[in-house]
Amino acid sequence: MSSVSPSLNFDTENSSQNSLDTLLPEIVNYDMTQFAQLRAGYDFGPYQNYRLIRKLGEGGMGQTWLANEMVNGKVSQQVVLKLLSRELRGNAEALREVQRVFDLTKNLNHSNICPLLGRYSDPYYGDFLVMKYADGGTLADRFKHRPNQDCGLTAENIVKILRPIAFALDHAHKMGILHRDVKPQNIMFIKSRKMWTPVLIDFGIAARIRPENAGSTTMTYSRTDTMAHSTSGTPLYMAPEQMKGEKQDGRADQYALAMIVFELLNGKLPFAGKNVIQITMEKTTLRPENPNFPIHVNAALTKALSTEPKNRFSTCTEFIDALVTPLKPIPVSDQKKKISKASMDQLIQILARSFRTLQTQVQERPYHWAGAGGVFFLLVCLCLFMSGDGETPEISTPAPLPPISVNEPKETPKEPEIVRKAGEKMVKLIGGREYTFRWCPPGKFQMGSLDVEIGRDSDEGPRHKVVIEKGFWILDTEVTQALWESVMGKTQQEQSGELGVNGVGENLPVYHVNWDDCRQFCLKLSKFINENVSLPTEAQWEYACRAGTPDPFAGFVDSMAIYGLDHTKDKPYTVAMKAPNDWGLYDMHGNVWEWCADWYSPNYENANSGEKSDRTCRGGGWYDSMAYCRSASRHSHWPGARENNLGFRVVLTAEPDPEMQYLSPLESALRGKFEYTLTETACEITKYIGSVPNVQVPEGVTRIGNDAFRNCTVLRTVTIPDSVTSIGTYAFSDCTNLTSVKLPGNLQAIEKDTFHNCFALTDIEIPNSVESLGAGAFSHCTELEKLHIPDGVKSIGGYCFDTCKKLQEIHIPDSVKSIGGWCFSRCEKLQTVTLPKDLEKLGESMFNECWHLKSIQLPNKLKSIPPAFSNAHVSSLEIPEGVTRIENNAFIGAYALTSLTLPDSLEFIGESVFTGCNILKEINISKNHSHFKLVDGVLFSKDGKRLIFCPRNKTGEYKIPQGTVEVAHTAFHACTSLISVTIPASVSKFSGHQEPFSGSTQLTEIIVEEGNEHYHSIDGVLFASKEKKLIQYPCAKTGEYRIPEGTVAIGWGAFWKSGATSIIIPEGVKQLENHLFGDNPHLTYLRLPASLKEIKSDTFRAGNSQGNPKLAVIDLAKDNPHFKSVDGVLFTADGKGLIRCPACKLGEYTLPKGVTHIYPYAFCNTKITSITFPEGCKSIGLGTFEHNWQLTEAHIPASVTEIGGWCFCTARNLTIYAPKGSKAEEYAKSNGHKFQAVKE
């Protein structure tokens, strides 16, 4: 549980750079060594696109790292990676909780909510979360205790910090999500435009409100919710109902926010209980107030900290607004106005009557408490004035505000002759119905609000005089759905497609319309009635709303306004149900917000400056609080926004509004098909919302945004005009039916994963203007057969053409200077590759599993050979002069390589370079090579001390020369004609995993000469003397083998490809290493000891499809406390984990009930055709069915929440049967398997 310092104070010098709490309570201890390889500079993630900077923390979930997100080799942004531990990933319940939180919060798009950017899976470290980096520390960091200083802040300063947080909470509540752990540690600061913006983080124990209640702040949890009635949170800040585990709604978050306000005002929390019970008792019995707080602040805190949720404010914003001083102190000035005692008596009587009225009303609507408090405050002040020594009290006149140049005319115009009265009526016949417009005469008014107005926001000031020079007609109601249909020729439901069943009605206001929709309506209505129709300006709207009154409302608000209603109704109300203002206008306060013509500005002083991004809205909505419905209240939306409480009304003016002109051809083409952002110089498509399969992007669009067409399965073809110069990441990712794309001629880059998983894509031409191909740009385009990379491309990212299975030929131009790792991995039919002549570096695993690539010409400027040819079928290779290094694993798995020529420049050959080069017969070097030499065809270092490679065609007996000190890892790997090897006394080291003779299938004995202090042989088997470790069992040695007593360890791959029929492991052996029993064609029986504690994940993993085809029984000593064998299948002792199924299992197999976890490679090389996992199974490990070619059916329950990488990678005819929406469905679709939905 997080604790808060007993006193708080602002501290900028000692604020931390980041202080992320864990997303979940600490639920599991984990082995920290699993992250031991991570370090600064490590490239993390599925595409190695997150470069680690430093570790930020470590907790029950795993580790938190700060990282740079890399795009095309450049830093895109700094992010935080939340790495989940192996133990947590194996805990399905915890993993479901992580997924639940991610699903809940991923769409919380708000400027004051720190977003989760994604959930991904690293090939080696599994699932991890990505979130935005908040670099300004937490609220708790910034207000740390500093001795001997006053810790309290003013309410005004607190409101500046917490009002954005209140907005964020209200937004989350409207989205149906509660935070449930609001505290200073979960409020952080992000640098934005040279200012620190507060953001809300850590929705780790968030819960969802019933969907049918979404949007209300007074919703309760459904009992089906995961965390309904949960007590998760931080007790010092939790609402009483949350501590009791009762139902909660948005007012629980409001309570926590109020606790933070009290703490910031007071320097410490109001309750000091030492345990949860004491805190609960204090919260339910004590009244949290401080006599040093202003009266209105104590009142607001008392209300927000009420033990009964129903007595709190309706929204968090309403609470924060109530902290603002309702009345400013009246300053004494030189010019004073006398007030007579009689006048004051009269004023007191008026106020007393008002107070009694408000006392009655407050029982019906809690908002009026603020009004009652204000009137009471005035009464007290007046009584104080009257308590003097008979002197007449004096009240100063506040100094007037300076004039605002933006709206003040140079000369006050003469009042025009008014020929019509305000509110005069004019009726227009439109579509067979009469609609009333009211006259608003020329005049003056004070626009905006004073600082003392309750509920005021900063964008309402400064208050200033506005002159309306020309009168105008305004529609007396908001535009109704009937009027909309008459003008637009289609219903609102057809227009937006987002109305609920209850939201349709002729006399309901039209809503879910954006600003451009309103503009089109005005244009069409102008033609209908031959008038200049437009949206009102802000000044026109407020002038008409006030109707000559200076007050916050144009009358008694309850008789005029529809506001504060139940959001669950999900619709506005019939127009003109309430009383009009004095000019005959209905619903100016409440019902729906109304679009205005103006661009929004944050204050009137700078009305014509700043970015023009949002349009202004006025009037408040049906579920907003009273404060938002005031005449001066302002709001804004981007012009494309559609909301269920956002409509409009129109005005008729003498001259046309230039904003109400016809849409440009570009906007007309985009309307209804795309979501987009448009400026004077650019147009970006942000989302495709159409439904046609063949899309022509309009000319004039300059960018296709990130994710714009992502997962659009209806899409078949796309033509993009030359005006487009950039296409964002994942723009067409997962468009699984997209077959053809015409790219624009001015495109500069194809970015990361742009066409990832476009399985049907066959035709695409990269324009000559492109300079870079991003990581994964065409990955998994499995039908792509040919592709021309134009001259001018400079870089190709990692995984760019990964799994383009039909790609046969590719020419990389000389302009390319870098190619990322795994670029052509799994391009199974790739036969011809031309590399650029000046390329200096090959990417790691660049040609992995390119089965048909037989030869390749390497560039002359290479300096090193990385493991670029792993599992490739290149048969001969000449390494160019100039190469100085052959790195570790360089040719691992190059099964077809027969000859290799090494240059004179070569200085270094790493470990495991030739592992898997099973038919490599010769290595050619010059006789006078400076660093290496051949002795009887065997490659040694120049001094003869290191034996590097023995040709695979070496026959008979071989005696390693005396003087040899080190034998390289797998130096004799796959020497299939060797019968016997003698090791001299001088050898003291076998490098790597000490499996030098693995795969030498004819080897019958390994002999160690006398005098060797490090190794010895028993019965032809090689042992390490000091470690009491069996290193190598000769492959051709057959029959039953009992490992000698006293052996305590068995080396990596010691029995790989051995001829043993049964193996009995003695007591004392505690661990089985990786690849120990892979590819044992004759092994039928395996006996494991009681001492065995650990079995590595790759112990039974085979190097090919052969495996252990005859292994029928894995036997186990009965007294082994860690494992058990059931019908020859190896399980953990509790039966929950299946470790290994013998390879001879055939046909259908149903796992026993109770199994929850399948270990990696558990069914590797089996012959099972159908597998059924039990209900309750939670995870299926990495590569579980590797080399299982016969598997055609997998029945996976919804309880499975984790499926490891390459799990069914070789099951090419597999159909996965699972419930819709399950993890199994996601896995099937992302890996190209067939999917069949079943009932849970």
QUISULBEL-V377902 format. One line per field, one symbol per residue. ss: DSSP state (A for helix, B for strand, O for the rest). psi: psi as a letter, one per 20 degrees, with the letter a starting at -180 (. if undefined). burial: I if it has 16 or more other ideal C-beta (glycine too) atoms within 10 Angstrom, else O. Layout:
ss: ???
psi: ???
burial: ???
//
This chain:
ss: OOOOOOOOOOOOOOOOOOOOOOOOOOOOOOOAAAAOOOOOOOBBOOOOOBBBBBBBBBOOOBBBBBBBBBBOOBBBBBBBBBBBOAAAAOOAAAAAAAAAAAAAAOOOOOOOBOOBBBBBBBOOOBBBBBBBOOOOOBAAAAOOOOOOOOOOOOAAAAAAAAAAAAAAAAAAAAOOBBOOOOOAAABBBBBBOOBBBBBBOOOOOOBBOOAAAOOOOOOOOOOOOOOOOOOOOOOOOOOAAAAOOOOOOAAAAAAAAAAAAAAAAAOOOOOOOOOAAAAAAAAAAOOOOOOOOOAAAAAAAAAAOOOOAAAOOOOAAAAAAAOOOOOOOOOOOOOBBBOOAAAAAAAAAAAAAAAAAAAAAAOOOOOAAAAAAAAAAAAAAAAAAAOOOOOOOBBBOOOOOOOOOOOOOOOOOOOOOOOOOOOOBBBBBBOOBBBBBBBBOOBBBBBOOOOOOOOOOAAAOOOBBBBBOOOBBBBOOOOBAAAAAAAAOOOAAAAAOOOOAAAOOOOBBOOOOOAAAAAAAAAAAAAAAOOBBBBOOAAAAAAAAAOOOOOOOOOOAAAAOBOOOOAAAOOOOBOOOOOOOOOOOOOOOBOOBBBBBBBOOOOOOOOOOOOOOBBBBBOOOOOOOAAAAOOOOBBBBBOOOOOOOBBOOBBBBOOOOAAAOOOOAAAAAAOOOBBBBBOOOOBBBBBBOOOOOBBBOOOOOOBBOOOOOOOOOOOOBBBOOOOOOBBOOOOOOOOOOOOBBBOOOOOOBBOOOOOOOOOOOOBBBOOOOOOBBOOOOOOOOOOOOBOOOOOOOOBBOOOOOOOOOOOOBBBOOOOOOBBOOOOOOOOOOOOBBBOOOOOOOOOOOOOOOOOOOOOOOOOOOOOBBOOOOOOOOOOBBBOOOOOOBBOOOOOOOOOOOOBBBOOOOOOBBOOOOOOOOOOOOBBBOOOOOOOBBBBOOBBBBOOOOBBBBOOOOOBBBBBOOOOOOBBOOOOOOOOOBBBBBBBOOOOOBBOOOOOOOOOOOOOOBBBBOOOOOOBBBBOOBBBBOOOOBBBBOOOOOBBBBBOOOOOOBBOOOOOOOOBBBBBBOOOOOOBBOOOOOOOOOOOOBBBBOOOOOBBOOOOOOOOOOOOOOOOOBBBBOOOOOOBBBBOOBBBBOOOOBBBBOOOOOBBBBBOOOOOOBBOOOOOOOOBBBBBBOOOOOOBBOOOOOOOOOOOOBBBOOOOOOBBOOOOOOOOOOOBBBBBOOOAAAAAAAAOOOBBBBBOO
psi: pqqqqiqqqpnhhjpqhqmprqhqqoipqroiiijhiqrpipoqrhjljoopgqphrpahhcqpqpqpppoljqogrprppoppqhhghinhghhhgghggghgihjnnqikpoqphrprpqhhjbqqqprqoojjrrhhgilqpoqkqpiqrqhghghhgighhgggghgghhikpqgjlprhijorpppoljqoppqprmlhkqqqqphijpiqjkrrqqiiqgkpjqjqaohhiqqghhhikrqqahighgghhhggggghghirqiqkqirhgggggghihqoorpiiqqghghggggghkqhohiirqhrhhhgghiipphpqpoqprhoqpqpqhghhgggggghgghghghhghhhhohhigggghggghgggghhghijaljqpqppqpqpqqqqohhipqhpoqqpqpoiqqpjqppppookjqpppqqporqaqropaqrhippjqqhjjrqpqpppohprqqppirqprhggghhgijqrhhhghjjqrhijpqhjqqqakprhhghghgggghghgjlroprqqrgggghghghliqirhqjaphhihqorkrohihkqarpqkhrqraijjpqkhoafqqpqrhqqqqirhhlhjraqnhqqqqqhrrhjrrhhijqhipqrqqqhjqpqjkobrrrqprhqqphhkrqqqhghhhhpihqqrppahiqppphppjajqhopopqphpiporpjgjpkniipgqppprihpiqprqjgjpjnijphppoqqijphqoapkgkpkmhiphopppqiipiqorpjgkpkmijohqppoqphphqprqjgkpknhjphppooriipiqprqkgjpknhjphppoqqhjpipqqpkhkpknhjohqqoqqijqhqoamhkpjrkphqpopqphpiqorpjgkpjmhiphqppprhiphppaqkhjpimikohqpprqhkphirqpokipprrhijhoogppqijprcqpopqqiphppqpkhjpkniiphqppprhhpiporcjlmhjpinijphqpppqqioihqrqokjppqpghilppgppphipraqpopqqipiqprpkhjpkrjphqppprqhpiqprqkgkplniiphpppqrhiphpoqhjgjpqiaigcmiiohpoqpphjpihrqpokipprrhijhpogppqhjpqcqppqqqiphppqpkhjpjrkphpppqqpiphqprpkgkpknhipipoopriioiporqkgkhinikppporqpjrhhgggghijjqqpoprq.
burial: OOOIOOIIIOOOOOIOOIIIIIIIOOOOOIOOOIIOOIOOOOOIIIIIIIIIIOIIIOIIIIIIIIIIIIIIOOOOOOIIIIIIIOIIIIIIOIIIIIOIIIOIIOOIOIOIIIIIIOIIIIOOIIIIIIIIIIIIIIIIIIIIOOOOOOIIIOIOOIIOIIIIIIIIIIIIIIIIIIIIIIIIIIIIIIOOOOOIOIIIIIIIIIIIIIOOIIIIIIIIIOOOIOIIOOOIIIIIIIIIIIIOOIIIIIIIIIIIIIIIIIIIIIIIIIIOIOOOOOIIOIIOOOOIIOOOIIOIIIIIIOIIIIOOIOOIIIIIIIIIIIIIIIOOOOOOOOOOOOOOOOOIOOOIOOOOOIIOOIOOIIOOOIIIIIIIIIIOOIIOOIOOIOOOOOOOIOOOOOOOOOOIOOIOOOOOOOOOOOOOOIIIOOOIOOOOOOIIIIIIIIIOIOIIIIOOIIIIIOIIIIIIIIIIOOIIIIIIIIIIIIIIIIIIOOOIIOIIOOIOOOIOIOOIIIIIIIIIIIIIIIIOIIOOOOIIIIIIIIIIIIIIIIIOOOOIIIIOIIOIIIIIIOIOOIIIIOIIOIOIIOIIIIIIIIIIIIIIIIIIIOIIOOIOOOOOOIIIIIIIIIIIIIIIIIIIIIIIIOIIIIIIIIIIIIIIIOOOIOOIOOOOOIIOIIOOIIOIOIOOOOIIIIOIOOOOOOIOIIOIIIIIIIIIIIOIOOIOOIOIIOIIIIIIIIIIIIIIOIIOIIIIOIIOIIIIIIIIIIIIIOOIOIIOIIOIIIIIIIIIIIOIOOIOIOOOIOIIIIIIIIIIIOIOOIOIOOOIOOIIIIIIIIIIOIOOIOIIOOIOIIIIIIIIIIIOIOOIOIIOOIOIIIIIIIIIIIIOIOIOOOIOIIIIIIIIIIIIIIOIOIOOIIOOIIIIIIIIIIIIOOIOIOOOOOIIIIOOOIIIIOOOOIIIIIIIOIOOOIOIOOOIOIIIIIIIIIIIOIIIIOIIOIIOOIIIIIIIIIIIIIIOIIOIIOOIOOIOIOOIIIIIOOOOIIIIIIIIIOOOIOIOOOIOIIIIIIIIIIIIOIIOIOOOIOOIIIIIIIIIOOIIIIIIIOIIOOIIOIIIIIIOOOIIIOIOIIOIOOOIOIIIIOOIIIIIOOOOIIIIIIIIIOOOOOIOOOIIIIIIIIIIIIIIOIIOIOOOIIIIIIIIIIIIOOIOIIIIIIIIIIIIIOIIIIIOOIIIIIIOOIIIIOIIIOIOIOIOOOOO
//
